[in-house]
């Protein structure tokens, strides 16, 4: 009865597996050991206990670390502010002003090119950008990735004109959004990137 009672408790009474589980439990009980189901339950309970203790230890360690960080956080903030003030004083308050002066200086030297004497110059080329550039970009415009480059090629062809002489290069923009002329003397060209 004990064996069948155990099988019924597990919900396996009257089945082949229930009988075999009951027989295994009876055999294990005769040897003085727990049955397979009881052993599984014991292992699961042991795992749960280990997890609970591990989680509790982790929570205690996290709480200790948070408390220590709060104490150190005040010191770290003060240290950070101190280092930041040193950097500001080393750079000086005129850091942005120096950058702006460099930009203005570059523009002023660029504006002087308009004051340079370009009389008696020989024109090598005057006209629009290459039609080949427009054709290749229009063909590649069929791919959606190349589409923005194709649009810019059409804009260049419609609104830009170049003039290359023996003393300067002139780029004229006649777009409806911005109309301007750019004159660059050969003395000002430092590097050409193709």
DRENDO-865677 format. One record per residue: x, y, z of N, C-alpha, C in turn; residue number from 1. Coordinates in pm, whole numbers, padded with zeros to 5 digits. Layout:
% DRENDO-865677
{voti {X; Y; Z}; {X; Y; Z}; {X; Y; Z}; NUM}
...
END
This chain:
% DRENDO-865677
{voti {00082; -00121; 00000}; {00000; 00000; 00000}; {00085; 00126; 00000}; 1}
{voti {00196; 00120; 00069}; {00281; 00237; 00071}; {00330; 00272; -00068}; 2}
{voti {00365; 00168; -00141}; {00417; 00192; -00276}; {00309; 00250; -00363}; 3}
{voti {00191; 00193; -00363}; {00082; 00245; -00444}; {00039; 00382; -00396}; 4}
{voti {00044; 00406; -00266}; {00009; 00537; -00212}; {00103; 00645; -00264}; 5}
{voti {00227; 00611; -00272}; {00323; 00708; -00324}; {00294; 00739; -00469}; 6}
{voti {00262; 00637; -00546}; {00231; 00658; -00687}; {00109; 00745; -00703}; 7}
{voti {00009; 00724; -00618}; {-00111; 00806; -00628}; {-00082; 00952; -00594}; 8}
{voti {00005; 00974; -00498}; {00041; 01111; -00461}; {00106; 01184; -00579}; 9}
{voti {00177; 01113; -00659}; {00243; 01175; -00773}; {00151; 01185; -00893}; 10}
{voti {00031; 01130; -00882}; {-00064; 01139; -00992}; {-00036; 01037; -01100}; 11}
{voti {00030; 00925; -01064}; {00066; 00827; -01164}; {00004; 00691; -01134}; 12}
{voti {-00093; 00685; -01048}; {-00152; 00556; -01011}; {-00224; 00497; -01129}; 13}
{voti {-00207; 00368; -01148}; {-00279; 00298; -01253}; {-00209; 00302; -01387}; 14}
{voti {-00095; 00364; -01398}; {-00023; 00366; -01525}; {00105; 00287; -01510}; 15}
{voti {00160; 00252; -01623}; {00283; 00174; -01620}; {00396; 00254; -01558}; 16}
{voti {00402; 00383; -01597}; {00508; 00465; -01541}; {00486; 00489; -01392}; 17}
{voti {00359; 00494; -01351}; {00329; 00511; -01210}; {00373; 00390; -01130}; 18}
{voti {00353; 00272; -01187}; {00395; 00151; -01117}; {00547; 00144; -01110}; 19}
{voti {00613; 00182; -01218}; {00757; 00172; -01217}; {00816; 00277; -01121}; 20}
{voti {00756; 00395; -01116}; {00803; 00496; -01023}; {00778; 00450; -00880}; 21}
{voti {00663; 00386; -00860}; {00632; 00335; -00727}; {00728; 00224; -00688}; 22}
{voti {00760; 00138; -00783}; {00855; 00029; -00755}; {00993; 00086; -00726}; 23}
{voti {01034; 00189; -00801}; {01165; 00250; -00779}; {01168; 00317; -00641}; 24}
{voti {01057; 00381; -00604}; {01051; 00444; -00474}; {01057; 00340; -00363}; 25}
{voti {00988; 00225; -00384}; {00989; 00119; -00282}; {01127; 00060; -00268}; 26}
{voti {01196; 00041; -00381}; {01330; -00014; -00376}; {01425; 00083; -00306}; 27}
{voti {01411; 00211; -00335}; {01497; 00310; -00272}; {01469; 00318; -00123}; 28}
{voti {01342; 00307; -00084}; {01307; 00312; 00057}; {01363; 00191; 00130}; 29}
{voti {01365; 00075; 00059}; {01420; -00046; 00121}; {01569; -00031; 00144}; 30}
{voti {01638; 00040; 00056}; {01783; 00059; 00072}; {01813; 00170; 00173}; 31}
{voti {01714; 00245; 00211}; {01735; 00352; 00307}; {01768; 00486; 00241}; 32}
{voti {01746; 00496; 00112}; {01772; 00621; 00039}; {01640; 00678; -00011}; 33}
{voti {01638; 00808; -00040}; {01515; 00865; -00095}; {01495; 00822; -00239}; 34}
{voti {01371; 00819; -00284}; {01340; 00781; -00421}; {01386; 00888; -00520}; 35}
{voti {01376; 00861; -00652}; {01423; 00955; -00752}; {01349; 01088; -00749}; 36}
{voti {01221; 01085; -00722}; {01143; 01209; -00718}; {01183; 01291; -00597}; 37}
{voti {01198; 01224; -00484}; {01238; 01294; -00361}; {01379; 01350; -00375}; 38}
{voti {01465; 01275; -00443}; {01602; 01323; -00464}; {01602; 01448; -00551}; 39}
{voti {01518; 01445; -00656}; {01508; 01563; -00742}; {01457; 01684; -00665}; 40}
{voti {01357; 01662; -00582}; {01305; 01771; -00501}; {01411; 01826; -00407}; 41}
{voti {01488; 01737; -00347}; {01593; 01780; -00254}; {01699; 01862; -00326}; 42}
{voti {01737; 01815; -00447}; {01837; 01892; -00524}; {01782; 02030; -00561}; 43}
{voti {01655; 02037; -00602}; {01593; 02166; -00637}; {01587; 02259; -00518}; 44}
{voti {01551; 02204; -00402}; {01545; 02286; -00281}; {01684; 02337; -00242}; 45}
{voti {01785; 02252; -00259}; {01922; 02294; -00227}; {01965; 02407; -00320}; 46}
{voti {01932; 02394; -00449}; {01965; 02502; -00545}; {01897; 02632; -00507}; 47}
{voti {01771; 02622; -00469}; {01697; 02743; -00430}; {01761; 02809; -00308}; 48}
{voti {01805; 02726; -00210}; {01869; 02782; -00092}; {01999; 02852; -00130}; 49}
{voti {02077; 02791; -00218}; {02204; 02850; -00261}; {02178; 02983; -00332}; 50}
{voti {02079; 02986; -00420}; {02046; 03109; -00491}; {02003; 03219; -00395}; 51}
{voti {01920; 03182; -00297}; {01875; 03281; -00200}; {01992; 03340; -00122}; 52}
{voti {02085; 03255; -00078}; {02199; 03307; -00002}; {02291; 03389; -00090}; 53}
{voti {02308; 03346; -00216}; {02394; 03422; -00308}; {02333; 03559; -00336}; 54}
{voti {02203; 03562; -00360}; {02136; 03690; -00387}; {02144; 03783; -00266}; 55}
{voti {02127; 03727; -00149}; {02135; 03808; -00028}; {02276; 03864; -00010}; 56}
{voti {02376; 03782; -00037}; {02514; 03830; -00025}; {02542; 03939; -00129}; 57}
{voti {02493; 03919; -00253}; {02511; 04020; -00356}; {02442; 04150; -00319}; 58}
{voti {02321; 04141; -00264}; {02248; 04262; -00224}; {02324; 04336; -00114}; 59}
{voti {02380; 04261; -00018}; {02458; 04326; 00088}; {02583; 04393; 00031}; 60}
{voti {02650; 04325; -00063}; {02771; 04382; -00123}; {02736; 04508; -00203}; 61}
{voti {02624; 04504; -00278}; {02581; 04622; -00354}; {02547; 04738; -00262}; 62}
{voti {02481; 04710; -00152}; {02447; 04817; -00058}; {02573; 04878; 00002}; 63}
{voti {02672; 04794; 00035}; {02798; 04846; 00088}; {02870; 04930; -00016}; 64}
{voti {02871; 04884; -00141}; {02938; 04959; -00248}; {02869; 05092; -00272}; 65}
{voti {02734; 05092; -00268}; {02660; 05217; -00288}; {02690; 05317; -00176}; 66}
{voti {02696; 05269; -00054}; {02725; 05358; 00058}; {02866; 05415; 00045}; 67}
{voti {02960; 05331; 00005}; {03098; 05379; -00013}; {03106; 05478; -00129}; 68}
{voti {03032; 05450; -00238}; {03033; 05540; -00354}; {02973; 05675; -00318}; 69}
{voti {02870; 05675; -00234}; {02811; 05803; -00193}; {02911; 05886; -00114}; 70}
{voti {02989; 05822; -00031}; {03089; 05895; 00045}; {03198; 05944; -00048}; 71}
{voti {03244; 05857; -00141}; {03349; 05897; -00234}; {03296; 05990; -00342}; 72}
{voti {03167; 05980; -00374}; {03109; 06064; -00479}; {03125; 06211; -00450}; 73}
{voti {03113; 06249; -00326}; {03130; 06389; -00287}; {03274; 06431; -00314}; 74}
{voti {03368; 06342; -00277}; {03509; 06372; -00300}; {03541; 06377; -00450}; 75}
{voti {03484; 06285; -00526}; {03508; 06282; -00671}; {03454; 06407; -00739}; 76}
{voti {03337; 06452; -00696}; {03279; 06573; -00755}; {03368; 06694; -00727}; 77}
{voti {03414; 06705; -00605}; {03501; 06818; -00570}; {03631; 06811; -00648}; 78}
{voti {03686; 06689; -00661}; {03810; 06671; -00736}; {03789; 06706; -00884}; 79}
{voti {03675; 06664; -00938}; {03644; 06695; -01078}; {03634; 06846; -01100}; 80}
{voti {03563; 06914; -01011}; {03548; 07059; -01023}; {03685; 07129; -01014}; 81}
{voti {03771; 07079; -00927}; {03903; 07137; -00911}; {03985; 07122; -01039}; 82}
{voti {03983; 07001; -01097}; {04057; 06978; -01221}; {04001; 07061; -01336}; 83}
{voti {03868; 07074; -01340}; {03805; 07154; -01445}; {03845; 07301; -01435}; 84}
{voti {03849; 07353; -01316}; {03890; 07493; -01299}; {04037; 07513; -01337}; 85}
{voti {04123; 07413; -01309}; {04263; 07422; -01351}; {04274; 07426; -01503}; 86}
{voti {04195; 07342; -01570}; {04198; 07340; -01716}; {04152; 07472; -01774}; 87}
{voti {04046; 07526; -01716}; {03995; 07655; -01765}; {04098; 07765; -01746}; 88}
{voti {04164; 07765; -01631}; {04264; 07870; -01607}; {04386; 07851; -01696}; 89}
{voti {04423; 07725; -01726}; {04538; 07700; -01813}; {04506; 07742; -01956}; 90}
{voti {04385; 07714; -02001}; {04345; 07751; -02137}; {04322; 07900; -02147}; 91}
{voti {04274; 07956; -02042}; {04243; 08100; -02043}; {04103; 08121; -02093}; 92}
{voti {04050; 08233; -02062}; {03913; 08262; -02105}; {03908; 08302; -02251}; 93}
{voti {04026; 08324; -02311}; {04027; 08369; -02450}; {04049; 08254; -02548}; 94}
{voti {04024; 08130; -02505}; {04042; 08015; -02594}; {03955; 08025; -02718}; 95}
{voti {03830; 08059; -02699}; {03739; 08073; -02813}; {03773; 08196; -02895}; 96}
{voti {03820; 08299; -02827}; {03856; 08421; -02898}; {03974; 08396; -02990}; 97}
{voti {04071; 08315; -02945}; {04187; 08285; -03029}; {04146; 08210; -03154}; 98}
{voti {04054; 08115; -03138}; {04005; 08040; -03254}; {03934; 08134; -03351}; 99}
{voti {03854; 08224; -03299}; {03782; 08318; -03385}; {03880; 08410; -03456}; 100}
{voti {03987; 08452; -03384}; {04087; 08537; -03448}; {04158; 08465; -03561}; 101}
{voti {04187; 08336; -03542}; {04251; 08259; -03648}; {04162; 08254; -03771}; 102}
{voti {04032; 08231; -03749}; {03939; 08227; -03863}; {03935; 08362; -03932}; 103}
{voti {03926; 08469; -03852}; {03922; 08603; -03912}; {04051; 08634; -03986}; 104}
{voti {04163; 08591; -03929}; {04292; 08617; -03992}; {04297; 08546; -04127}; 105}
{voti {04251; 08421; -04132}; {04248; 08347; -04257}; {04158; 08414; -04359}; 106}
{voti {04044; 08464; -04314}; {03953; 08532; -04405}; {04011; 08665; -04453}; 107}
{voti {04079; 08736; -04364}; {04135; 08864; -04405}; {04245; 08843; -04509}; 108}
{voti {04327; 08740; -04492}; {04430; 08713; -04592}; {04365; 08667; -04722}; 109}
{voti {04252; 08599; -04710}; {04181; 08555; -04829}; {04118; 08674; -04902}; 110}
{voti {04070; 08770; -04826}; {04010; 08889; -04887}; {04115; 08974; -04958}; 111}
{voti {04239; 08967; -04913}; {04344; 09044; -04977}; {04366; 09000; -05121}; 112}
{voti {04329; 08875; -05152}; {04348; 08827; -05289}; {04264; 08909; -05387}; 113}
{voti {04150; 08960; -05339}; {04068; 09045; -05425}; {04142; 09175; -05455}; 114}
{voti {04231; 09215; -05364}; {04306; 09338; -05383}; {04432; 09316; -05468}; 115}
{voti {04465; 09189; -05497}; {04585; 09160; -05576}; {04565; 09206; -05720}; 116}
{voti {04671; 09227; -05788}; {04666; 09276; -05926}; {04658; 09157; -06022}; 117}
{voti {04546; 09145; -06090}; {04527; 09036; -06185}; {04520; 09089; -06329}; 118}
{voti {04582; 09199; -06356}; {04578; 09255; -06491}; {04672; 09176; -06583}; 119}
{voti {04634; 09167; -06705}; {04715; 09100; -06806}; {04722; 08950; -06788}; 120}
{voti {04619; 08891; -06738}; {04622; 08747; -06718}; {04573; 08674; -06844}; 121}
{voti {04622; 08554; -06862}; {04583; 08471; -06976}; {04483; 08367; -06929}; 122}
{voti {04369; 08356; -06998}; {04263; 08263; -06960}; {04292; 08127; -07025}; 123}
{voti {04299; 08021; -06941}; {04319; 07885; -06991}; {04186; 07813; -07011}; 124}
{voti {04092; 07831; -06921}; {03963; 07765; -06931}; {03858; 07854; -06869}; 125}
{voti {03743; 07860; -06933}; {03629; 07933; -06879}; {03504; 07858; -06921}; 126}
{voti {03426; 07813; -06822}; {03303; 07742; -06856}; {03247; 07663; -06740}; 127}
{voti {03153; 07574; -06774}; {03082; 07494; -06675}; {03167; 07372; -06637}; 128}
{voti {03125; 07300; -06535}; {03193; 07175; -06501}; {03178; 07074; -06615}; 129}
{voti {03251; 06967; -06607}; {03253; 06866; -06712}; {03115; 06802; -06730}; 130}
{voti {03077; 06783; -06855}; {02951; 06715; -06884}; {02965; 06567; -06850}; 131}
{voti {03087; 06514; -06853}; {03109; 06375; -06813}; {03076; 06351; -06667}; 132}
{voti {03108; 06448; -06582}; {03073; 06440; -06440}; {02922; 06430; -06424}; 133}
{voti {02850; 06512; -06499}; {02704; 06510; -06492}; {02650; 06377; -06543}; 134}
{voti {02704; 06327; -06655}; {02653; 06203; -06714}; {02676; 06083; -06622}; 135}
{voti {02797; 06073; -06566}; {02828; 05959; -06479}; {02742; 05965; -06353}; 136}
{voti {02729; 06082; -06294}; {02646; 06093; -06173}; {02499; 06070; -06201}; 137}
{voti {02452; 06110; -06319}; {02311; 06084; -06354}; {02289; 05935; -06372}; 138}
{voti {02385; 05866; -06433}; {02371; 05721; -06452}; {02375; 05648; -06318}; 139}
{voti {02464; 05691; -06229}; {02472; 05628; -06098}; {02357; 05670; -06006}; 140}
{voti {02284; 05772; -06044}; {02168; 05818; -05965}; {02057; 05716; -05962}; 141}
{voti {02062; 05616; -06051}; {01960; 05510; -06050}; {01968; 05431; -05920}; 142}
{voti {02085; 05426; -05860}; {02096; 05362; -05728}; {02059; 05467; -05624}; 143}
{voti {01983; 05430; -05528}; {01936; 05527; -05429}; {02051; 05580; -05343}; 144}
{voti {02157; 05503; -05330}; {02269; 05548; -05247}; {02339; 05666; -05314}; 145}
{voti {02347; 05667; -05446}; {02421; 05771; -05518}; {02333; 05893; -05549}; 146}
{voti {02206; 05886; -05518}; {02112; 05992; -05555}; {02152; 06131; -05504}; 147}
{voti {02194; 06150; -05379}; {02234; 06284; -05335}; {02353; 06340; -05414}; 148}
{voti {02447; 06254; -05450}; {02561; 06298; -05529}; {02518; 06338; -05670}; 149}
{voti {02418; 06268; -05722}; {02367; 06303; -05854}; {02298; 06439; -05852}; 150}
{voti {02225; 06464; -05748}; {02157; 06595; -05736}; {02261; 06707; -05726}; 151}
{voti {02367; 06684; -05649}; {02470; 06788; -05639}; {02542; 06808; -05772}; 152}
{voti {02559; 06702; -05852}; {02623; 06716; -05983}; {02536; 06801; -06076}; 153}
{voti {02405; 06781; -06069}; {02313; 06862; -06151}; {02321; 07008; -06107}; 154}
{voti {02325; 07031; -05975}; {02337; 07168; -05924}; {02467; 07234; -05966}; 155}
{voti {02577; 07159; -05962}; {02705; 07215; -06007}; {02699; 07252; -06155}; 156}
{voti {02639; 07164; -06234}; {02635; 07190; -06378}; {02547; 07311; -06411}; 157}
{voti {02437; 07327; -06336}; {02346; 07438; -06364}; {02399; 07573; -06317}; 158}
{voti {02464; 07576; -06197}; {02489; 07705; -06135}; {02635; 07743; -06114}; 159}
{voti {02729; 07654; -06137}; {02870; 07689; -06118}; {02939; 07713; -06251}; 160}
{voti {03031; 07805; -06250}; {03119; 07823; -06367}; {03260; 07849; -06316}; 161}
{voti {03356; 07795; -06390}; {03496; 07806; -06350}; {03572; 07892; -06450}; 162}
{voti {03674; 07958; -06400}; {03763; 08037; -06485}; {03905; 08015; -06433}; 163}
{voti {03991; 07957; -06516}; {04128; 07928; -06477}; {04219; 08015; -06562}; 164}
{voti {04299; 08097; -06496}; {04394; 08185; -06566}; {04535; 08152; -06518}; 165}
{voti {04632; 08228; -06566}; {04769; 08205; -06524}; {04799; 08265; -06386}; 166}
{voti {04707; 08345; -06328}; {04731; 08407; -06198}; {04632; 08364; -06089}; 167}
{voti {04514; 08313; -06129}; {04413; 08281; -06029}; {04313; 08179; -06082}; 168}
{voti {04231; 08130; -05990}; {04117; 08043; -06023}; {03993; 08113; -05969}; 169}
{voti {03892; 08126; -06053}; {03769; 08192; -06014}; {03654; 08093; -06025}; 170}
{voti {03575; 08083; -05918}; {03455; 07999; -05918}; {03337; 08091; -05893}; 171}
{voti {03242; 08089; -05986}; {03125; 08175; -05975}; {03002; 08088; -05951}; 172}
{voti {02927; 08122; -05847}; {02806; 08049; -05812}; {02688; 08140; -05841}; 173}
{voti {02597; 08095; -05927}; {02481; 08177; -05962}; {02350; 08110; -05922}; 174}
{voti {02353; 08031; -05815}; {02231; 07961; -05774}; {02130; 08061; -05718}; 175}
{voti {02002; 08025; -05719}; {01900; 08117; -05665}; {01915; 08138; -05513}; 176}
{voti {01979; 08045; -05444}; {01994; 08059; -05299}; {02114; 08144; -05260}; 177}
{voti {02220; 08137; -05339}; {02342; 08209; -05302}; {02419; 08247; -05427}; 178}
{voti {02445; 08373; -05441}; {02523; 08421; -05554}; {02654; 08477; -05501}; 179}
{voti {02766; 08419; -05547}; {02895; 08467; -05500}; {03004; 08430; -05600}; 180}
{voti {03114; 08500; -05589}; {03231; 08475; -05672}; {03350; 08455; -05582}; 181}
{voti {03428; 08354; -05611}; {03544; 08320; -05529}; {03668; 08328; -05616}; 182}
{voti {03760; 08417; -05582}; {03887; 08433; -05653}; {03998; 08383; -05562}; 183}
{voti {04080; 08291; -05613}; {04191; 08237; -05535}; {04316; 08248; -05620}; 184}
{voti {04413; 08321; -05568}; {04542; 08332; -05637}; {04624; 08206; -05614}; 185}
{voti {04715; 08177; -05707}; {04796; 08055; -05695}; {04886; 08060; -05571}; 186}
{voti {04921; 08178; -05522}; {05005; 08189; -05403}; {04934; 08136; -05279}; 187}
{voti {04801; 08143; -05278}; {04723; 08102; -05163}; {04693; 07953; -05162}; 188}
{voti {04712; 07884; -05272}; {04681; 07741; -05278}; {04797; 07666; -05215}; 189}
{voti {04766; 07592; -05109}; {04867; 07519; -05035}; {04871; 07374; -05080}; 190}
{voti {04754; 07314; -05098}; {04746; 07172; -05129}; {04627; 07148; -05222}; 191}
{voti {04642; 07055; -05316}; {04534; 07019; -05405}; {04500; 06874; -05378}; 192}
{voti {04374; 06850; -05344}; {04327; 06714; -05316}; {04232; 06675; -05426}; 193}
{voti {04261; 06565; -05492}; {04176; 06520; -05604}; {04087; 06409; -05561}; 194}
END
